[in-house]
Every structure is written in C-alpha cells, then in structure tokens.
Amino acid sequence: MNGRRLIAVLVAALLSPTLAPAQTGAQAVPLVPAIPAPATEDTPPAAFTPIGPIQPIELSVMTYNVEGLPWPVRFGRGSKLKAIGAQLAALREKGIEPDVVLLQEGFRDEVDDLIELSGYPYVAKGPRKKQRDGSQLNREDYPRYKRVKYRRKGEGWGKWGSSGLWVLSNHPINWVKSHAYHYCAGLDCLANKGVMLVSLDVPGLPVPVEIADTHLNSKGASGVPRNRNRSAHHLQAAELGQFMATDRTPGAPLIVGGDFNVMHAPDRYDYVMQRYPFEVVSQVCFQTPESCDAKISADGDAPWLDTQDLIGFKPGDKVAIRPIQVEARFDGSATGGPVLSDHDAYEVTFRLTPIPALRVPPHKP
C-alpha cells in the first residue's frame, strides 16, 4: 500500500468513533460503571497511611501491547481485546492474575470491555488526545529537528488518538501524572504517545510504589527513514528521562514498563539507558540467572534486545526491590495462553523488602 493511500485509510479509521473512548477530564477514564474513577492529575494526592504490618511483599507487573488499533488498520481487534479481558478474568479466578497491568495501544472502545471483564478495581489512563506538553528538554539538548517533515506519512495531521496507555491495578491509585511527547516521527504522530506515572498504595510497604508506563516511537512501522524515526525515539527518550527526573518522588521504589521499541536496536536501547538509567529485568536475570526464575528462553548475548517490551526497576530509599520471576503470557504456549496480539505479554514478579531505619545511638558527651 503506497503512502498516500495508507494515510487516507488511517485518517478514515482514526476519524471513526471506535478509536477512543469519550474524554472526561485531564486524565480520561473508561466509561464502565463497574470501575471506580481513578485519581487524576487534577486530584490532590491522598494522604498515605501504611496498610497492615510492614513486611516483605511480592508484586507482579505485566506489560502488554494489546494492538488495539481501529478498523481498517487492524481487523478483528475488538473481539481480541474482549478475549484478553476474559483471559485476565480467568487468571483472577485462579488467584494468579498480575497485580498491575500496563497496556499500550489501547485505542478502541473495546478496551472498556477488557477492563470490565478483567475485574481490576483501579484504572488510570495516560495522555489524552488533546493533551499538549512542552518538550521539557534542557537548552543544551534542544534539537535541530523539524517537527513536520514527512507530511504524507502522517506528520502534521494532528493527533487522531490518545496515548493508548492504561494502568490496571489491584491496589489503590494515589495519584497520576503524565506527559505527552513533544516530538514524533511518521505515522506514530497520529497517536499522542507519552508516559504515565502512577503512585500505588501497596499493603505491607512503608511508602507508595511508583509505576511508569510508556510507548516510544516505532521503527519501520512509522513509515519514515531510519534516521528520522531514530531521532524521534531519542528525543522521546530524553523527554522520558526529564519527566521522570522531575515528576518522580525522590527515593520512591519505582517500576518502569512499556513498549520501548528497542528490538534489535542497541542504539535505541543504549540511548534510553543514557537518558534515564534503570535496572532492566531481562538483563539482570540473564546476567545473574540464580537471582530469578526466568521462564522465558534467552537466546543470544542480549535477550533484552529480542523484544520491544521492557520492564525495569529502581530501588527506593525505604524499599529494596528485585525481580524473582519472569514469564510470558498470551504467547501461544500451554501455560501462557492464546496469542491475542502482535506482542506477547511480559510479566515480572518482584520482591519488595522494607529497609529498616538504622537506630541512631544517643549522643554521649
């Protein structure tokens, strides 16, 4: 399909009311009555009170690009999104559902059905369609980047969809912050890609856990030359780093996940790590296999480059964190479940351990 025809198809699809749910404020929420509205940026954070005794806990986090693109860009995705919700519900019935699910490409109305079927009581949504944010880059990082260069490939058409980012949680969401990326390349510009940061009140921990979900610019799927999409990816990585540096609570335990679009692209991966370094689970488990139960095969010397999807972490001042198990979901295996997207779901179980405060002995004159 040539570029002009592809744009025409995309615009027709994206103008369709099936693209995204209605918006209800600075942080839009799904219109599903059974799901309580999440905290948003417009809602002051609730006062935090530790829940239950302070003790080590396990927290499982899944990242999943659900390929929730509209017809005619994708066919049959509505039924597949509902099937994902049903599969998550089946895991819940067995008591093995992820505590937190990070979704990407959740554009279609059927994402509401996915959420309702899955049973998660707390939901947040990332940058809305109309959210506009500055680049946040420092003066020395300000690029020579023409924001509209490949008009026939989707640049300059405006945002025809939201970020497609969602967080589903078993634990209360204290607050939500988000940033819509200022830079983009090609067809990716039609979605308002960005990053979302949520704060969760998790029983057993002395402080909230913060979790980030993001989706960075694609490579060939963007429809523009490699230098163009790579530059946009690097700029978004820089924006991600700046957002996390300014909006994350200093010293909070942090988990980062999403579709980083780094498969077979060490230059992209390295740039993300330069701008906001964090421990990548697949790299930690490959380099120290005794530290976690990896149920995913690791081929080659850098298995973290065999996928677009990453989950990472940063320990906090009061909470240590390490991965103890990694597994794939929805990968067509007997244990993982049916293939329901062009990505597998990637799930990590972390052990979070409160760090006891050191007792300061009394001063002796």
URKAVEN-V988288 format. One record per backbone hydrogen bond with DSSP energy under -1.0 kcal/mol. CO is the residue of the C=O (numbers start at 1). NH is the residue of the N-H. Records with the same first field share a line. If there is no record, write none. Layout:
BEGIN
CO = NH / NH
END
This chain:
BEGIN
2 = 6
3 = 7
4 = 8
5 = 9
6 = 10
7 = 11
8 = 12
9 = 13
10 = 14
11 = 15
13 = 16
16 = 19
18 = 109
30 = 32
32 = 35
40 = 43
51 = 204
57 = 352
59 = 350
60 = 100
61 = 348
62 = 102
63 = 346
64 = 104
67 = 69
70 = 73 / 74
76 = 80
77 = 81
78 = 82
79 = 83
80 = 84
81 = 85
82 = 86
83 = 87
84 = 88
85 = 89
86 = 90
87 = 91
88 = 92
89 = 93
90 = 94
91 = 96
92 = 95
99 = 170
100 = 62
101 = 168
102 = 64
103 = 166
104 = 66
105 = 68 / 107
108 = 111
109 = 112
110 = 114
111 = 115
112 = 116
113 = 117
114 = 118
115 = 119
122 = 169
124 = 167
127 = 163
128 = 131
138 = 141
139 = 142
143 = 145
150 = 153 / 155
151 = 154
154 = 157
162 = 192
164 = 106
165 = 126
166 = 103
167 = 124
168 = 101
169 = 122
172 = 201
175 = 199
177 = 197
179 = 195
185 = 188
186 = 189
187 = 190
188 = 191
190 = 160
191 = 193
193 = 181
194 = 215
195 = 179
196 = 213
197 = 177
198 = 211
199 = 174
200 = 209
202 = 205
204 = 55
209 = 200
210 = 255
211 = 198
212 = 257
213 = 196
214 = 259
219 = 222
220 = 223
222 = 187
225 = 229
226 = 230
227 = 231
228 = 232
229 = 233
230 = 234
231 = 235
232 = 236
233 = 237
234 = 238
235 = 239
236 = 240
237 = 241
238 = 242
239 = 243
240 = 244
241 = 245
242 = 246
243 = 247
244 = 248
249 = 252
251 = 317
253 = 210
254 = 314
255 = 212
256 = 312
257 = 214
258 = 310
259 = 216
262 = 265
265 = 269
266 = 270
267 = 271
268 = 272
269 = 273
270 = 274
271 = 275
272 = 276
279 = 313
280 = 284
281 = 285
282 = 286
283 = 287
284 = 288
288 = 291
292 = 294
293 = 326
302 = 305
303 = 306
305 = 264
308 = 260
310 = 258
311 = 281
312 = 256
313 = 279
314 = 254
318 = 355
319 = 316
320 = 353
322 = 351
324 = 293
325 = 349
326 = 295
327 = 347
329 = 345
333 = 337
336 = 330
337 = 332
345 = 329
346 = 63
347 = 327
348 = 61
349 = 324 / 325
350 = 59
351 = 322
352 = 57
353 = 320
END
